[in-house]
Amino acid sequence: MKKPSEPAVSIDDLIGLGGQSARKSYYPALQRKIEELEAERNRYKWLFENAFHGIFQASVEGVIERANPALARLCGFSDQEVLEQGERLATFLEGGKAEFELIRDRLLEEGQQFLYETRIRQAQGALVDVSMNLLLRPDPDQPIIEGFIADITRRMQMQNQVLAVNEALERAVSERTAELTQLNWRLREEAAERKLAEREMARAKEVAEQANRSKDKYLAAASHDLLQPLNAARLLVSALRERDMPVYEGDLVERVHLALSGAEHLLSDLLDISKLDQNAVQPDLQTFPVSQLLRSLEAEFQSLAAEAGLEFRIRAQNLYLRSDLRLLSRVLRNLIANAIRYTEEGTVLVALRRRGDRVALEVWDTGPGIPESKREEIFQEFKQLGKTPGKRGGVGLGLAIVERIARVLGFEVELESREGVGSRFRVHVPLAGEPNEVERFESSSPAQAEFDRASVLVIDNEPEILVSMRALLEGWGCDVETLTGYDAQALETMPVPELILADYHLDDGDTGIDCIARLRDHFAQRIPAAILTADRSGETRRLFRDQGLAVLNKPVKPGKLRALISHLLEPVTPPQGT
């Protein structure tokens, strides 16, 4: 191989283009290529001679044919030409000829070997740690070994230092482990005692949770059993209130009515607080017109406000809302009931105002107002302001229920109040579009609907409720038939009812929904129907809605029942053009 120090023979001389005239005349493009090759060769030569790592070429016998200055320095020579004069690679390898033969055999088999770590012996005899990357390059005469060698002495020193540190750490760990073993033995004893205490706590927690679940089940079952006779008593007392009676007896009936009403409200509030505190109430979102909400509130509170000597008004546009109808209705009912309870004279107003994509539902009153210091306290359980003389007081759960339901529905209850002037409670509900024609909701004057011999079929498995429902409905002018369940034999002589009022839970697993369906099939008519039930679960509410059945929860309020019957008995106006 030609030495780098020998005079270079240009490519022009080799191909006969050494003359300048020939290059200019015949081969200008080739000349440019030749110049590019010359420049590339010079760059490669510069990199070879100035590389930081050692580079060499050797024959497969291990004779070094070319080497750069970096390799010469690594091997302890001042001039790379010394290496190129027949020196063998095996001479510098720590393993000598045997190590070289292993390297060569692997190169002949695989053609390359990367990151091969070994040590080479310098000319002065010192050993240097190196990393070698080796390639076997094919050649017409014989393959050539090309190698790149990097000095890793510093890295190996650092590794040795790390090993020494690790050994020191292992000794320290062993010593510390011996100390910790005794400490761990003591900790295991303490852990065993702690686990025993935790098991005792877990058992106590399980017992408490079981007791809580039993309490909820008992409360639900007991409340259903309590609501049934309470419903019968309320209906009977309501029937008596609508009859002409002597003053003294009438006063006694009114007191019974107030006592039963108080018991009903307390029981309903306790049930609601229990469900809300147990996170057992999940919103059932639906889209509905505001009139559907306000009509029921009007039917419930119009006469109540009149009895209290107050004016009850509703001012609203008939927009559509997106919320849980039952929960939102409960919020407004509690706010209106509070307003009537604490207002001595004046007006209770329910107003609806559109605010962008939400609707503000507001309840105004002309009561005594709420002091600034009491405005957070009134939303706590069993907290009340002073009672209004001559009016039935609550137990302090109404606004606590409002605040909890508001959290479930995702809105806040806003309060503004001026002492001696009145208060305003406000909630914001999502707007769900609007009908083709937005009409105003107008509240009507209190009226007592009379039913001209309307035929009503009442189904309930409690005889006391059937008696009380017959007394109340017949007092309103209805013709009443009663059944404790579906009775095909009794239906043979029964006229077609105009309305069916059915309890949900009947005997032998039967339900009011099943009875209504079979009665409609029997009479071959889609008779208007409603469910009267003490079951307030979300599953049954969704079931009633899917069946298209109106629902009243027991204890049934006579005013709401009267309004529902009036609505269900309204004649259906046929579409124009039919």
Secondary structure, 3 states (H helix, E strand, C coil): CCCCCCCCCCHHHHHCCCCHHHHHHHCHHHHHHHHHHHHHHHHHHHHHHHCCCEEEEEECCCEEEEECHHHHHHHCCCCHHHHCCCCEHHHHECCHHHHHHHHHHHHHHHCEEEEEEEEEECCCCCEEEEEEEEEEECCCCCCEEEEEEEECHHHHHHHHHHHHHHHHHHHHHHHHHHHHHHHHHHHHHHHHHHHHHHHHHHHHHHHHHHHHHHHHHHHHHHHHHHHHHHHHHHHHHHHHHCCCCCHHHHHHHHHHHHHHHHHHHHHHHHHHHHHHHCCCCCCCCEEEEHHHHHHHHHHHHHHHHHHCCCEEEEEEECCEEEECHHHHHHHHHHHHHHHHHHCCCCEEEEEEEEECCEEEEEEEECCCCCCHHHCCHHHCCCCCCCCCCCCCCCCCCHHHHHHHHHHHHCCCCEEEEECCCEEEEEEEEEECCCCCCCCEEECCCCCCCCCCCCEEEEECCCHHHHHHHHHHHHHCCCEEEEECCCCHHHHCCCCCCCEEEEECECHHHCEHHHHHHHHHHHHCCCCCEEEEECCCCHHHHHHHHHHCCEEEECCCCHHHHHHHHHHHCCCCCCCCCC
